Amino acid sequence: MGLETVEFVMDAEDYFHVRVPDAAAAKCITVDDFLKVIVELLGAQGREQNETLQREVWEGLITIFADNGYDVTEIRPESRWVGDITDYG
């Protein structure tokens, strides 16, 4: 996992008030994979895992991307961390 991705994970942890295990983050190939991890972690905190939570997490991820200077018009659930978002792993 490249430095840009690690920094994004840390920003997401702060934004959503969760701790993403390194092993879970390392398995995330797409933005959607990471979204699912965040939804599961919030579910473990007692949040109902439904479409509303998924939408809330998506909007939060887009906010984090925007705050980090990414062109959010290019970010899709199927966007891959390496190649689509960052140039390297």
PDB file of N, CA, C and O in Angstrom, chain B, residues numbered from 101:
ATOM      1  N   MET B 101       0.853  -1.167   0.000  1.00  0.00           N
ATOM      2  CA  MET B 101       0.000   0.000   0.000  1.00  0.00           C
ATOM      3  C   MET B 101       0.899   1.229   0.000  1.00  0.00           C
ATOM      4  O   MET B 101       1.780   1.367   0.849  1.00  0.00           O
ATOM      5  N   GLY B 102       0.669   2.115  -0.955  1.00  0.00           N
ATOM      6  CA  GLY B 102       1.482   3.310  -1.087  1.00  0.00           C
ATOM      7  C   GLY B 102       1.148   4.363  -0.044  1.00  0.00           C
ATOM      8  O   GLY B 102       0.122   4.298   0.633  1.00  0.00           O
ATOM      9  N   LEU B 103       2.041   5.328   0.063  1.00  0.00           N
ATOM     10  CA  LEU B 103       1.876   6.387   1.052  1.00  0.00           C
ATOM     11  C   LEU B 103       0.573   7.159   0.872  1.00  0.00           C
ATOM     12  O   LEU B 103      -0.092   7.482   1.855  1.00  0.00           O
ATOM     13  N   GLU B 104       0.200   7.458  -0.374  1.00  0.00           N
ATOM     14  CA  GLU B 104      -1.053   8.192  -0.614  1.00  0.00           C
ATOM     15  C   GLU B 104      -2.252   7.408  -0.084  1.00  0.00           C
ATOM     16  O   GLU B 104      -3.169   7.979   0.506  1.00  0.00           O
ATOM     17  N   THR B 105      -2.233   6.100  -0.301  1.00  0.00           N
ATOM     18  CA  THR B 105      -3.340   5.261   0.155  1.00  0.00           C
ATOM     19  C   THR B 105      -3.365   5.192   1.677  1.00  0.00           C
ATOM     20  O   THR B 105      -4.431   5.267   2.288  1.00  0.00           O
ATOM     21  N   VAL B 106      -2.199   5.050   2.283  1.00  0.00           N
ATOM     22  CA  VAL B 106      -2.116   5.005   3.747  1.00  0.00           C
ATOM     23  C   VAL B 106      -2.655   6.307   4.340  1.00  0.00           C
ATOM     24  O   VAL B 106      -3.406   6.283   5.315  1.00  0.00           O
ATOM     25  N   GLU B 107      -2.274   7.438   3.755  1.00  0.00           N
ATOM     26  CA  GLU B 107      -2.766   8.726   4.243  1.00  0.00           C
ATOM     27  C   GLU B 107      -4.279   8.831   4.086  1.00  0.00           C
ATOM     28  O   GLU B 107      -4.958   9.380   4.954  1.00  0.00           O
ATOM     29  N   PHE B 108      -4.812   8.303   2.977  1.00  0.00           N
ATOM     30  CA  PHE B 108      -6.251   8.332   2.775  1.00  0.00           C
ATOM     31  C   PHE B 108      -6.945   7.487   3.841  1.00  0.00           C
ATOM     32  O   PHE B 108      -7.955   7.907   4.404  1.00  0.00           O
ATOM     33  N   VAL B 109      -6.413   6.306   4.120  1.00  0.00           N
ATOM     34  CA  VAL B 109      -6.996   5.437   5.157  1.00  0.00           C
ATOM     35  C   VAL B 109      -6.997   6.157   6.499  1.00  0.00           C
ATOM     36  O   VAL B 109      -7.985   6.105   7.231  1.00  0.00           O
ATOM     37  N   MET B 110      -5.912   6.817   6.823  1.00  0.00           N
ATOM     38  CA  MET B 110      -5.839   7.550   8.089  1.00  0.00           C
ATOM     39  C   MET B 110      -6.870   8.683   8.128  1.00  0.00           C
ATOM     40  O   MET B 110      -7.513   8.907   9.153  1.00  0.00           O
ATOM     41  N   ASP B 111      -7.021   9.389   7.018  1.00  0.00           N
ATOM     42  CA  ASP B 111      -8.037  10.447   6.947  1.00  0.00           C
ATOM     43  C   ASP B 111      -9.437   9.866   7.127  1.00  0.00           C
ATOM     44  O   ASP B 111     -10.276  10.459   7.804  1.00  0.00           O
ATOM     45  N   ALA B 112      -9.686   8.711   6.523  1.00  0.00           N
ATOM     46  CA  ALA B 112     -11.000   8.055   6.652  1.00  0.00           C
ATOM     47  C   ALA B 112     -11.233   7.611   8.093  1.00  0.00           C
ATOM     48  O   ALA B 112     -12.346   7.729   8.606  1.00  0.00           O
ATOM     49  N   GLU B 113     -10.195   7.105   8.745  1.00  0.00           N
ATOM     50  CA  GLU B 113     -10.335   6.707  10.149  1.00  0.00           C
ATOM     51  C   GLU B 113     -10.753   7.909  10.997  1.00  0.00           C
ATOM     52  O   GLU B 113     -11.636   7.801  11.848  1.00  0.00           O
ATOM     53  N   ASP B 114     -10.120   9.036  10.760  1.00  0.00           N
ATOM     54  CA  ASP B 114     -10.466  10.250  11.516  1.00  0.00           C
ATOM     55  C   ASP B 114     -11.886  10.708  11.184  1.00  0.00           C
ATOM     56  O   ASP B 114     -12.651  11.065  12.080  1.00  0.00           O
ATOM     57  N   TYR B 115     -12.230  10.698   9.919  1.00  0.00           N
ATOM     58  CA  TYR B 115     -13.535  11.189   9.472  1.00  0.00           C
ATOM     59  C   TYR B 115     -14.673  10.341  10.035  1.00  0.00           C
ATOM     60  O   TYR B 115     -15.675  10.875  10.511  1.00  0.00           O
ATOM     61  N   PHE B 116     -14.514   9.012   9.977  1.00  0.00           N
ATOM     62  CA  PHE B 116     -15.592   8.110  10.387  1.00  0.00           C
ATOM     63  C   PHE B 116     -15.461   7.619  11.830  1.00  0.00           C
ATOM     64  O   PHE B 116     -16.337   6.908  12.321  1.00  0.00           O
ATOM     65  N   HIS B 117     -14.374   7.991  12.511  1.00  0.00           N
ATOM     66  CA  HIS B 117     -14.128   7.575  13.896  1.00  0.00           C
ATOM     67  C   HIS B 117     -14.102   6.056  14.020  1.00  0.00           C
ATOM     68  O   HIS B 117     -14.776   5.468  14.865  1.00  0.00           O
ATOM     69  N   VAL B 118     -13.302   5.441  13.151  1.00  0.00           N
ATOM     70  CA  VAL B 118     -13.103   3.993  13.180  1.00  0.00           C
ATOM     71  C   VAL B 118     -11.607   3.717  13.080  1.00  0.00           C
ATOM     72  O   VAL B 118     -10.816   4.608  12.767  1.00  0.00           O
ATOM     73  N   ARG B 119     -11.239   2.489  13.348  1.00  0.00           N
ATOM     74  CA  ARG B 119      -9.858   2.024  13.162  1.00  0.00           C
ATOM     75  C   ARG B 119      -9.901   0.913  12.128  1.00  0.00           C
ATOM     76  O   ARG B 119     -10.485  -0.143  12.370  1.00  0.00           O
ATOM     77  N   VAL B 120      -9.285   1.145  10.974  1.00  0.00           N
ATOM     78  CA  VAL B 120      -9.276   0.155   9.901  1.00  0.00           C
ATOM     79  C   VAL B 120      -8.064  -0.755  10.100  1.00  0.00           C
ATOM     80  O   VAL B 120      -6.926  -0.290  10.039  1.00  0.00           O
ATOM     81  N   PRO B 121      -8.299  -2.044  10.336  1.00  0.00           N
ATOM     82  CA  PRO B 121      -7.159  -2.957  10.485  1.00  0.00           C
ATOM     83  C   PRO B 121      -6.303  -2.964   9.217  1.00  0.00           C
ATOM     84  O   PRO B 121      -6.824  -2.921   8.102  1.00  0.00           O
ATOM     85  N   ASP B 122      -4.994  -3.019   9.405  1.00  0.00           N
ATOM     86  CA  ASP B 122      -4.084  -3.015   8.259  1.00  0.00           C
ATOM     87  C   ASP B 122      -4.403  -4.129   7.275  1.00  0.00           C
ATOM     88  O   ASP B 122      -4.349  -3.923   6.062  1.00  0.00           O
ATOM     89  N   ALA B 123      -4.734  -5.305   7.790  1.00  0.00           N
ATOM     90  CA  ALA B 123      -5.033  -6.444   6.917  1.00  0.00           C
ATOM     91  C   ALA B 123      -6.262  -6.169   6.054  1.00  0.00           C
ATOM     92  O   ALA B 123      -6.296  -6.552   4.885  1.00  0.00           O
ATOM     93  N   ALA B 124      -7.265  -5.509   6.620  1.00  0.00           N
ATOM     94  CA  ALA B 124      -8.483  -5.184   5.862  1.00  0.00           C
ATOM     95  C   ALA B 124      -8.173  -4.138   4.807  1.00  0.00           C
ATOM     96  O   ALA B 124      -8.623  -4.255   3.667  1.00  0.00           O
ATOM     97  N   ALA B 125      -7.411  -3.121   5.172  1.00  0.00           N
ATOM     98  CA  ALA B 125      -7.061  -2.063   4.210  1.00  0.00           C
ATOM     99  C   ALA B 125      -6.230  -2.627   3.062  1.00  0.00           C
ATOM    100  O   ALA B 125      -6.409  -2.234   1.909  1.00  0.00           O
ATOM    101  N   ALA B 126      -5.327  -3.543   3.375  1.00  0.00           N
ATOM    102  CA  ALA B 126      -4.448  -4.112   2.354  1.00  0.00           C
ATOM    103  C   ALA B 126      -5.211  -4.930   1.318  1.00  0.00           C
ATOM    104  O   ALA B 126      -4.748  -5.082   0.188  1.00  0.00           O
ATOM    105  N   LYS B 127      -6.373  -5.456   1.691  1.00  0.00           N
ATOM    106  CA  LYS B 127      -7.177  -6.265   0.771  1.00  0.00           C
ATOM    107  C   LYS B 127      -8.057  -5.418  -0.149  1.00  0.00           C
ATOM    108  O   LYS B 127      -8.661  -5.948  -1.081  1.00  0.00           O
ATOM    109  N   CYS B 128      -8.135  -4.135   0.097  1.00  0.00           N
ATOM    110  CA  CYS B 128      -9.006  -3.260  -0.678  1.00  0.00           C
ATOM    111  C   CYS B 128      -8.352  -2.906  -2.011  1.00  0.00           C
ATOM    112  O   CYS B 128      -7.328  -2.225  -2.057  1.00  0.00           O
ATOM    113  N   ILE B 129      -8.956  -3.376  -3.074  1.00  0.00           N
ATOM    114  CA  ILE B 129      -8.447  -3.096  -4.411  1.00  0.00           C
ATOM    115  C   ILE B 129      -9.183  -1.911  -5.019  1.00  0.00           C
ATOM    116  O   ILE B 129      -8.590  -1.111  -5.743  1.00  0.00           O
ATOM    117  N   THR B 130     -10.476  -1.798  -4.724  1.00  0.00           N
ATOM    118  CA  THR B 130     -11.287  -0.712  -5.273  1.00  0.00           C
ATOM    119  C   THR B 130     -11.816   0.180  -4.149  1.00  0.00           C
ATOM    120  O   THR B 130     -11.753  -0.167  -2.969  1.00  0.00           O
ATOM    121  N   VAL B 131     -12.328   1.316  -4.546  1.00  0.00           N
ATOM    122  CA  VAL B 131     -12.952   2.222  -3.579  1.00  0.00           C
ATOM    123  C   VAL B 131     -14.152   1.525  -2.930  1.00  0.00           C
ATOM    124  O   VAL B 131     -14.399   1.694  -1.736  1.00  0.00           O
ATOM    125  N   ASP B 132     -14.892   0.747  -3.713  1.00  0.00           N
ATOM    126  CA  ASP B 132     -16.040   0.018  -3.172  1.00  0.00           C
ATOM    127  C   ASP B 132     -15.613  -0.982  -2.103  1.00  0.00           C
ATOM    128  O   ASP B 132     -16.322  -1.165  -1.114  1.00  0.00           O
ATOM    129  N   ASP B 133     -14.461  -1.633  -2.290  1.00  0.00           N
ATOM    130  CA  ASP B 133     -13.953  -2.541  -1.259  1.00  0.00           C
ATOM    131  C   ASP B 133     -13.746  -1.783   0.048  1.00  0.00           C
ATOM    132  O   ASP B 133     -14.110  -2.266   1.121  1.00  0.00           O
ATOM    133  N   PHE B 134     -13.164  -0.600  -0.052  1.00  0.00           N
ATOM    134  CA  PHE B 134     -12.907   0.195   1.143  1.00  0.00           C
ATOM    135  C   PHE B 134     -14.211   0.688   1.763  1.00  0.00           C
ATOM    136  O   PHE B 134     -14.352   0.706   2.986  1.00  0.00           O
ATOM    137  N   LEU B 135     -15.154   1.083   0.931  1.00  0.00           N
ATOM    138  CA  LEU B 135     -16.468   1.509   1.406  1.00  0.00           C
ATOM    139  C   LEU B 135     -17.099   0.398   2.244  1.00  0.00           C
ATOM    140  O   LEU B 135     -17.639   0.659   3.319  1.00  0.00           O
ATOM    141  N   LYS B 136     -17.031  -0.830   1.756  1.00  0.00           N
ATOM    142  CA  LYS B 136     -17.619  -1.966   2.483  1.00  0.00           C
ATOM    143  C   LYS B 136     -16.945  -2.177   3.828  1.00  0.00           C
ATOM    144  O   LYS B 136     -17.611  -2.519   4.805  1.00  0.00           O
ATOM    145  N   VAL B 137     -15.640  -1.979   3.892  1.00  0.00           N
ATOM    146  CA  VAL B 137     -14.924  -2.109   5.164  1.00  0.00           C
ATOM    147  C   VAL B 137     -15.426  -1.066   6.154  1.00  0.00           C
ATOM    148  O   VAL B 137     -15.697  -1.387   7.311  1.00  0.00           O
ATOM    149  N   ILE B 138     -15.549   0.173   5.708  1.00  0.00           N
ATOM    150  CA  ILE B 138     -16.031   1.243   6.591  1.00  0.00           C
ATOM    151  C   ILE B 138     -17.456   0.954   7.054  1.00  0.00           C
ATOM    152  O   ILE B 138     -17.769   1.125   8.232  1.00  0.00           O
ATOM    153  N   VAL B 139     -18.321   0.519   6.141  1.00  0.00           N
ATOM    154  CA  VAL B 139     -19.702   0.194   6.505  1.00  0.00           C
ATOM    155  C   VAL B 139     -19.716  -0.919   7.555  1.00  0.00           C
ATOM    156  O   VAL B 139     -20.473  -0.838   8.523  1.00  0.00           O
ATOM    157  N   GLU B 140     -18.902  -1.943   7.383  1.00  0.00           N
ATOM    158  CA  GLU B 140     -18.840  -3.036   8.364  1.00  0.00           C
ATOM    159  C   GLU B 140     -18.361  -2.535   9.724  1.00  0.00           C
ATOM    160  O   GLU B 140     -18.900  -2.926  10.759  1.00  0.00           O
ATOM    161  N   LEU B 141     -17.348  -1.670   9.719  1.00  0.00           N
ATOM    162  CA  LEU B 141     -16.837  -1.135  10.979  1.00  0.00           C
ATOM    163  C   LEU B 141     -17.884  -0.280  11.686  1.00  0.00           C
ATOM    164  O   LEU B 141     -18.025  -0.351  12.907  1.00  0.00           O
ATOM    165  N   LEU B 142     -18.611   0.519  10.928  1.00  0.00           N
ATOM    166  CA  LEU B 142     -19.682   1.322  11.524  1.00  0.00           C
ATOM    167  C   LEU B 142     -20.815   0.429  12.001  1.00  0.00           C
ATOM    168  O   LEU B 142     -21.449   0.721  13.015  1.00  0.00           O
ATOM    169  N   GLY B 143     -21.075  -0.651  11.284  1.00  0.00           N
ATOM    170  CA  GLY B 143     -22.074  -1.627  11.725  1.00  0.00           C
ATOM    171  C   GLY B 143     -21.679  -2.258  13.048  1.00  0.00           C
ATOM    172  O   GLY B 143     -22.530  -2.501  13.903  1.00  0.00           O
ATOM    173  N   ALA B 144     -20.396  -2.524  13.219  1.00  0.00           N
ATOM    174  CA  ALA B 144     -19.907  -3.088  14.477  1.00  0.00           C
ATOM    175  C   ALA B 144     -20.066  -2.107  15.638  1.00  0.00           C
ATOM    176  O   ALA B 144     -20.065  -2.505  16.803  1.00  0.00           O
ATOM    177  N   GLN B 145     -20.202  -0.820  15.307  1.00  0.00           N
ATOM    178  CA  GLN B 145     -20.442   0.203  16.329  1.00  0.00           C
ATOM    179  C   GLN B 145     -21.930   0.385  16.611  1.00  0.00           C
ATOM    180  O   GLN B 145     -22.317   1.216  17.434  1.00  0.00           O
ATOM    181  N   GLY B 146     -22.764  -0.399  15.921  1.00  0.00           N
ATOM    182  CA  GLY B 146     -24.191  -0.337  16.179  1.00  0.00           C
ATOM    183  C   GLY B 146     -25.011   0.354  15.107  1.00  0.00           C
ATOM    184  O   GLY B 146     -26.234   0.440  15.220  1.00  0.00           O
ATOM    185  N   ARG B 147     -24.351   0.847  14.067  1.00  0.00           N
ATOM    186  CA  ARG B 147     -25.093   1.487  12.976  1.00  0.00           C
ATOM    187  C   ARG B 147     -25.759   0.417  12.118  1.00  0.00           C
ATOM    188  O   ARG B 147     -25.189  -0.652  11.896  1.00  0.00           O
ATOM    189  N   GLU B 148     -26.955   0.702  11.641  1.00  0.00           N
ATOM    190  CA  GLU B 148     -27.647  -0.231  10.758  1.00  0.00           C
ATOM    191  C   GLU B 148     -26.986  -0.193   9.382  1.00  0.00           C
ATOM    192  O   GLU B 148     -26.825   0.873   8.787  1.00  0.00           O
ATOM    193  N   GLN B 149     -26.608  -1.366   8.888  1.00  0.00           N
ATOM    194  CA  GLN B 149     -25.941  -1.461   7.590  1.00  0.00           C
ATOM    195  C   GLN B 149     -26.993  -1.502   6.486  1.00  0.00           C
ATOM    196  O   GLN B 149     -27.505  -2.563   6.131  1.00  0.00           O
ATOM    197  N   ASN B 150     -27.298  -0.336   5.960  1.00  0.00           N
ATOM    198  CA  ASN B 150     -28.325  -0.229   4.928  1.00  0.00           C
ATOM    199  C   ASN B 150     -27.863   0.747   3.845  1.00  0.00           C
ATOM    200  O   ASN B 150     -26.740   1.249   3.885  1.00  0.00           O
ATOM    201  N   GLU B 151     -28.739   1.004   2.884  1.00  0.00           N
ATOM    202  CA  GLU B 151     -28.380   1.896   1.782  1.00  0.00           C
ATOM    203  C   GLU B 151     -28.077   3.316   2.260  1.00  0.00           C
ATOM    204  O   GLU B 151     -27.218   3.994   1.696  1.00  0.00           O
ATOM    205  N   THR B 152     -28.774   3.757   3.284  1.00  0.00           N
ATOM    206  CA  THR B 152     -28.535   5.095   3.817  1.00  0.00           C
ATOM    207  C   THR B 152     -27.111   5.206   4.357  1.00  0.00           C
ATOM    208  O   THR B 152     -26.430   6.201   4.109  1.00  0.00           O
ATOM    209  N   LEU B 153     -26.660   4.194   5.091  1.00  0.00           N
ATOM    210  CA  LEU B 153     -25.299   4.206   5.616  1.00  0.00           C
ATOM    211  C   LEU B 153     -24.287   4.121   4.473  1.00  0.00           C
ATOM    212  O   LEU B 153     -23.269   4.812   4.496  1.00  0.00           O
ATOM    213  N   GLN B 154     -24.558   3.287   3.483  1.00  0.00           N
ATOM    214  CA  GLN B 154     -23.655   3.188   2.340  1.00  0.00           C
ATOM    215  C   GLN B 154     -23.533   4.519   1.616  1.00  0.00           C
ATOM    216  O   GLN B 154     -22.437   4.914   1.220  1.00  0.00           O
ATOM    217  N   ARG B 155     -24.640   5.207   1.443  1.00  0.00           N
ATOM    218  CA  ARG B 155     -24.631   6.521   0.783  1.00  0.00           C
ATOM    219  C   ARG B 155     -23.852   7.532   1.633  1.00  0.00           C
ATOM    220  O   ARG B 155     -23.076   8.328   1.105  1.00  0.00           O
ATOM    221  N   GLU B 156     -24.066   7.490   2.939  1.00  0.00           N
ATOM    222  CA  GLU B 156     -23.357   8.397   3.850  1.00  0.00           C
ATOM    223  C   GLU B 156     -21.848   8.153   3.782  1.00  0.00           C
ATOM    224  O   GLU B 156     -21.064   9.102   3.754  1.00  0.00           O
ATOM    225  N   VAL B 157     -21.448   6.890   3.754  1.00  0.00           N
ATOM    226  CA  VAL B 157     -20.023   6.568   3.671  1.00  0.00           C
ATOM    227  C   VAL B 157     -19.465   7.008   2.321  1.00  0.00           C
ATOM    228  O   VAL B 157     -18.370   7.568   2.258  1.00  0.00           O
ATOM    229  N   TRP B 158     -20.207   6.761   1.238  1.00  0.00           N
ATOM    230  CA  TRP B 158     -19.754   7.193  -0.087  1.00  0.00           C
ATOM    231  C   TRP B 158     -19.525   8.702  -0.103  1.00  0.00           C
ATOM    232  O   TRP B 158     -18.491   9.174  -0.576  1.00  0.00           O
ATOM    233  N   GLU B 159     -20.492   9.454   0.416  1.00  0.00           N
ATOM    234  CA  GLU B 159     -20.371  10.906   0.432  1.00  0.00           C
ATOM    235  C   GLU B 159     -19.181  11.345   1.284  1.00  0.00           C
ATOM    236  O   GLU B 159     -18.491  12.306   0.945  1.00  0.00           O
ATOM    237  N   GLY B 160     -18.943  10.641   2.384  1.00  0.00           N
ATOM    238  CA  GLY B 160     -17.780  10.945   3.214  1.00  0.00           C
ATOM    239  C   GLY B 160     -16.476  10.666   2.489  1.00  0.00           C
ATOM    240  O   GLY B 160     -15.530  11.447   2.583  1.00  0.00           O
ATOM    241  N   LEU B 161     -16.422   9.549   1.765  1.00  0.00           N
ATOM    242  CA  LEU B 161     -15.213   9.227   1.006  1.00  0.00           C
ATOM    243  C   LEU B 161     -14.953  10.278  -0.071  1.00  0.00           C
ATOM    244  O   LEU B 161     -13.812  10.687  -0.286  1.00  0.00           O
ATOM    245  N   ILE B 162     -16.007  10.709  -0.739  1.00  0.00           N
ATOM    246  CA  ILE B 162     -15.853  11.740  -1.764  1.00  0.00           C
ATOM    247  C   ILE B 162     -15.340  13.037  -1.130  1.00  0.00           C
ATOM    248  O   ILE B 162     -14.498  13.720  -1.712  1.00  0.00           O
ATOM    249  N   THR B 163     -15.838  13.372   0.044  1.00  0.00           N
ATOM    250  CA  THR B 163     -15.361  14.558   0.762  1.00  0.00           C
ATOM    251  C   THR B 163     -13.871  14.442   1.062  1.00  0.00           C
ATOM    252  O   THR B 163     -13.120  15.403   0.893  1.00  0.00           O
ATOM    253  N   ILE B 164     -13.447  13.255   1.511  1.00  0.00           N
ATOM    254  CA  ILE B 164     -12.034  13.047   1.818  1.00  0.00           C
ATOM    255  C   ILE B 164     -11.193  13.171   0.555  1.00  0.00           C
ATOM    256  O   ILE B 164     -10.137  13.804   0.569  1.00  0.00           O
ATOM    257  N   PHE B 165     -11.657  12.567  -0.542  1.00  0.00           N
ATOM    258  CA  PHE B 165     -10.930  12.702  -1.810  1.00  0.00           C
ATOM    259  C   PHE B 165     -10.797  14.177  -2.195  1.00  0.00           C
ATOM    260  O   PHE B 165      -9.712  14.638  -2.549  1.00  0.00           O
ATOM    261  N   ALA B 166     -11.900  14.905  -2.122  1.00  0.00           N
ATOM    262  CA  ALA B 166     -11.890  16.328  -2.497  1.00  0.00           C
ATOM    263  C   ALA B 166     -10.936  17.112  -1.602  1.00  0.00           C
ATOM    264  O   ALA B 166     -10.173  17.948  -2.086  1.00  0.00           O
ATOM    265  N   ASP B 167     -10.977  16.844  -0.302  1.00  0.00           N
ATOM    266  CA  ASP B 167     -10.094  17.538   0.637  1.00  0.00           C
ATOM    267  C   ASP B 167      -8.621  17.269   0.353  1.00  0.00           C
ATOM    268  O   ASP B 167      -7.758  18.072   0.709  1.00  0.00           O
ATOM    269  N   ASN B 168      -8.337  16.139  -0.290  1.00  0.00           N
ATOM    270  CA  ASN B 168      -6.965  15.772  -0.613  1.00  0.00           C
ATOM    271  C   ASN B 168      -6.580  16.136  -2.044  1.00  0.00           C
ATOM    272  O   ASN B 168      -5.528  15.725  -2.534  1.00  0.00           O
ATOM    273  N   GLY B 169      -7.439  16.909  -2.710  1.00  0.00           N
ATOM    274  CA  GLY B 169      -7.098  17.440  -4.016  1.00  0.00           C
ATOM    275  C   GLY B 169      -7.371  16.535  -5.203  1.00  0.00           C
ATOM    276  O   GLY B 169      -6.920  16.819  -6.313  1.00  0.00           O
ATOM    277  N   TYR B 170      -8.103  15.449  -4.989  1.00  0.00           N
ATOM    278  CA  TYR B 170      -8.428  14.551  -6.104  1.00  0.00           C
ATOM    279  C   TYR B 170      -9.595  15.106  -6.908  1.00  0.00           C
ATOM    280  O   TYR B 170     -10.459  15.798  -6.370  1.00  0.00           O
ATOM    281  N   ASP B 171      -9.615  14.800  -8.189  1.00  0.00           N
ATOM    282  CA  ASP B 171     -10.735  15.154  -9.054  1.00  0.00           C
ATOM    283  C   ASP B 171     -11.845  14.134  -8.784  1.00  0.00           C
ATOM    284  O   ASP B 171     -11.808  13.016  -9.299  1.00  0.00           O
ATOM    285  N   VAL B 172     -12.820  14.526  -7.982  1.00  0.00           N
ATOM    286  CA  VAL B 172     -13.854  13.578  -7.555  1.00  0.00           C
ATOM    287  C   VAL B 172     -14.798  13.182  -8.686  1.00  0.00           C
ATOM    288  O   VAL B 172     -15.544  12.212  -8.555  1.00  0.00           O
ATOM    289  N   THR B 173     -14.775  13.919  -9.794  1.00  0.00           N
ATOM    290  CA  THR B 173     -15.629  13.530 -10.915  1.00  0.00           C
ATOM    291  C   THR B 173     -15.127  12.241 -11.549  1.00  0.00           C
ATOM    292  O   THR B 173     -15.855  11.588 -12.297  1.00  0.00           O
ATOM    293  N   GLU B 174     -13.898  11.876 -11.255  1.00  0.00           N
ATOM    294  CA  GLU B 174     -13.300  10.663 -11.815  1.00  0.00           C
ATOM    295  C   GLU B 174     -13.390   9.461 -10.868  1.00  0.00           C
ATOM    296  O   GLU B 174     -13.043   8.347 -11.258  1.00  0.00           O
ATOM    297  N   ILE B 175     -13.845   9.671  -9.643  1.00  0.00           N
ATOM    298  CA  ILE B 175     -13.892   8.601  -8.649  1.00  0.00           C
ATOM    299  C   ILE B 175     -15.205   7.839  -8.772  1.00  0.00           C
ATOM    300  O   ILE B 175     -16.286   8.427  -8.735  1.00  0.00           O
ATOM    301  N   ARG B 176     -15.095   6.546  -8.916  1.00  0.00           N
ATOM    302  CA  ARG B 176     -16.252   5.643  -9.014  1.00  0.00           C
ATOM    303  C   ARG B 176     -16.047   4.498  -8.025  1.00  0.00           C
ATOM    304  O   ARG B 176     -14.917   4.254  -7.602  1.00  0.00           O
ATOM    305  N   PRO B 177     -17.108   3.793  -7.649  1.00  0.00           N
ATOM    306  CA  PRO B 177     -16.918   2.636  -6.759  1.00  0.00           C
ATOM    307  C   PRO B 177     -15.913   1.628  -7.314  1.00  0.00           C
ATOM    308  O   PRO B 177     -15.165   1.010  -6.557  1.00  0.00           O
ATOM    309  N   GLU B 178     -15.898   1.468  -8.623  1.00  0.00           N
ATOM    310  CA  GLU B 178     -14.996   0.483  -9.226  1.00  0.00           C
ATOM    311  C   GLU B 178     -13.585   1.028  -9.462  1.00  0.00           C
ATOM    312  O   GLU B 178     -12.724   0.308  -9.968  1.00  0.00           O
ATOM    313  N   SER B 179     -13.341   2.286  -9.104  1.00  0.00           N
ATOM    314  CA  SER B 179     -12.003   2.860  -9.255  1.00  0.00           C
ATOM    315  C   SER B 179     -11.017   2.064  -8.403  1.00  0.00           C
ATOM    316  O   SER B 179     -11.263   1.781  -7.231  1.00  0.00           O
ATOM    317  N   ARG B 180      -9.899   1.713  -9.028  1.00  0.00           N
ATOM    318  CA  ARG B 180      -8.864   0.946  -8.338  1.00  0.00           C
ATOM    319  C   ARG B 180      -7.886   1.913  -7.682  1.00  0.00           C
ATOM    320  O   ARG B 180      -7.539   2.947  -8.252  1.00  0.00           O
ATOM    321  N   TRP B 181      -7.443   1.560  -6.467  1.00  0.00           N
ATOM    322  CA  TRP B 181      -6.507   2.417  -5.747  1.00  0.00           C
ATOM    323  C   TRP B 181      -5.246   2.618  -6.570  1.00  0.00           C
ATOM    324  O   TRP B 181      -4.760   3.737  -6.729  1.00  0.00           O
ATOM    325  N   VAL B 182      -4.719   1.496  -7.096  1.00  0.00           N
ATOM    326  CA  VAL B 182      -3.494   1.581  -7.880  1.00  0.00           C
ATOM    327  C   VAL B 182      -3.869   1.651  -9.348  1.00  0.00           C
ATOM    328  O   VAL B 182      -4.527   0.753  -9.873  1.00  0.00           O
ATOM    329  N   GLY B 183      -3.456   2.698  -9.993  1.00  0.00           N
ATOM    330  CA  GLY B 183      -3.722   2.866 -11.415  1.00  0.00           C
ATOM    331  C   GLY B 183      -4.783   3.908 -11.696  1.00  0.00           C
ATOM    332  O   GLY B 183      -4.593   4.769 -12.555  1.00  0.00           O
ATOM    333  N   ASP B 184      -5.897   3.844 -10.985  1.00  0.00           N
ATOM    334  CA  ASP B 184      -6.958   4.831 -11.190  1.00  0.00           C
ATOM    335  C   ASP B 184      -6.797   6.044 -10.274  1.00  0.00           C
ATOM    336  O   ASP B 184      -6.985   7.185 -10.697  1.00  0.00           O
ATOM    337  N   ILE B 185      -6.446   5.780  -9.009  1.00  0.00           N
ATOM    338  CA  ILE B 185      -6.370   6.864  -8.028  1.00  0.00           C
ATOM    339  C   ILE B 185      -4.918   7.260  -7.780  1.00  0.00           C
ATOM    340  O   ILE B 185      -4.576   8.443  -7.790  1.00  0.00           O
ATOM    341  N   THR B 186      -4.075   6.267  -7.560  1.00  0.00           N
ATOM    342  CA  THR B 186      -2.645   6.540  -7.385  1.00  0.00           C
ATOM    343  C   THR B 186      -1.870   5.848  -8.490  1.00  0.00           C
ATOM    344  O   THR B 186      -2.376   4.941  -9.149  1.00  0.00           O
ATOM    345  N   ASP B 187      -0.667   6.278  -8.678  1.00  0.00           N
ATOM    346  CA  ASP B 187       0.164   5.700  -9.735  1.00  0.00           C
ATOM    347  C   ASP B 187       0.876   4.430  -9.308  1.00  0.00           C
ATOM    348  O   ASP B 187       1.366   3.675 -10.147  1.00  0.00           O
ATOM    349  N   TYR B 188       0.933   4.193  -8.004  1.00  0.00           N
ATOM    350  CA  TYR B 188       1.660   3.028  -7.500  1.00  0.00           C
ATOM    351  C   TYR B 188       0.986   2.509  -6.247  1.00  0.00           C
ATOM    352  O   TYR B 188       0.132   3.176  -5.662  1.00  0.00           O
ATOM    353  N   GLY B 189       1.379   1.312  -5.840  1.00  0.00           N
ATOM    354  CA  GLY B 189       0.796   0.668  -4.671  1.00  0.00           C
ATOM    355  C   GLY B 189       1.338   1.207  -3.417  1.00  0.00           C
ATOM    356  O   GLY B 189       0.947   0.767  -2.336  1.00  0.00           O
TER     357      GLY B 189
END
